[in-house]
Amino acid sequence: MAGSLLRGNRSFRTLWFARTVSFFGDSLSLVALMLYVADTTGQALAVALLLLVGDFAPSLLSPLTGTLSDRWDLKRVMVACELVQGTLVVVIALTLPSLPLLLALVALRAVAGQIFQPASRAAVPALVRDRNLESANSALGFGTNGSEALGPLLAAALFPLLDVRGVLLVDAATFLVSAVVLARLPRLPPASAGPEGRASFLADARAGVGYIWSVPTVRVIALGFCAVVAFNGVDDVALVFLATDSLDGGSSAVALLLAAVGVGLLVGYLLLARCAGRLPMVAAFLVGLGVSSIGNLLSGLAWAVSAAFVLQTVRGVGIAAMDVGATTLLQRLVPPVMLGRVFGNLYGAIGVAAALSYLLGGLLLDLTSPRVTLVAAGAGGLLATLVTAVALRRSVDRRGSEQGRRRQPGLGEGSIEGGR
């Protein structure tokens, strides 16, 4: 289904190619910058700061970055973001600045990326039919995660030939290619704000946060997603010590376990693409929450690296289901005029949840062990999944009841708030 969608829908194929190329370049530059910072400073803290400004800091601006997608043409927003990112990477490559300036430039580039993400998510319903949303989101997930998996491998091959500057310039070129390709998309103007007209930018930003909190189904999806990430995000750190301390493995064992989730993601997106239209997205979302949590819980009980690899691969399949399920549900539930803000706030909140998981999970890891940390993370994620399932069932039942009452004679027609 995803293959036929890519072949038959030129506009979606354009978006898919641009996102895949752009994410591929990102994975190249991330490796290059981490190695550059490690070599020039010799401090693990400096590398941690690099990752922090690239992931966590832009998340704090998500109420504002998502608002841009709802106020301007999505095509122009995406093209501008790619050009800004490419320009900043060129500046970094040509100057290789000191750490403080480098962190500032990386933070600016990450903000542009934070703007691009909700814009690209919001563009999908405008480019494909509703019945093809599952296939479209699965194809995008496969393309971006596949490119992120291949990027570090190519970076390793390019370093002897191009050094850090060369690899960064390759990344800049991918942004330029992406911008040129995205320019071929049709116009994607913002949805109408209604007869009262468009409010101020800050009022729109506040309305986006308020919308998520005021619509029960959207609120439950967002809180459930963030809760599971807050519990399970620590696995990236815990797996390193599980492989070396608990399972007596070496650096190759660490690499194997960290790669397992990526393998599972690719498998998961392929499976979801093949099952598009046959698997309810509410079920996919909830199963994804549960499987991603069970994968960590059982990894904490694993007796060998091979067993942990299998369990983390299964966890990757769950993460793919969680991503496609949540994205598709929101694209169908949220009106187009709010879609950019909802995605911007959701992925910003996920970034904050991941940062909290690193911090609190790291403390638990220091106080206990990798096994205890992974079991606790998985158990907490399962509890969050159960609470989310109950709350989602109630919100869906309430939504159905409200729709039923509105269809009764004398009560008028129309969809509930948050519906299309």
Secondary structure as UniProt FT lines:
FT   HELIX           2..8
FT   HELIX           10..41
FT   HELIX           44..59
FT   TURN            60..61
FT   HELIX           62..71
FT   HELIX           74..95
FT   HELIX           99..127
FT   HELIX           130..132
FT   HELIX           133..182
FT   TURN            183..184
FT   TURN            195..196
FT   HELIX           201..214
FT   HELIX           216..232
FT   TURN            233..234
FT   HELIX           235..241
FT   HELIX           242..246
FT   HELIX           251..274
FT   TURN            275..278
FT   HELIX           281..299
FT   TURN            300..301
FT   HELIX           305..333
FT   HELIX           336..367
FT   HELIX           370..407
FT   TURN            409..410
FT   TURN            417..418
//
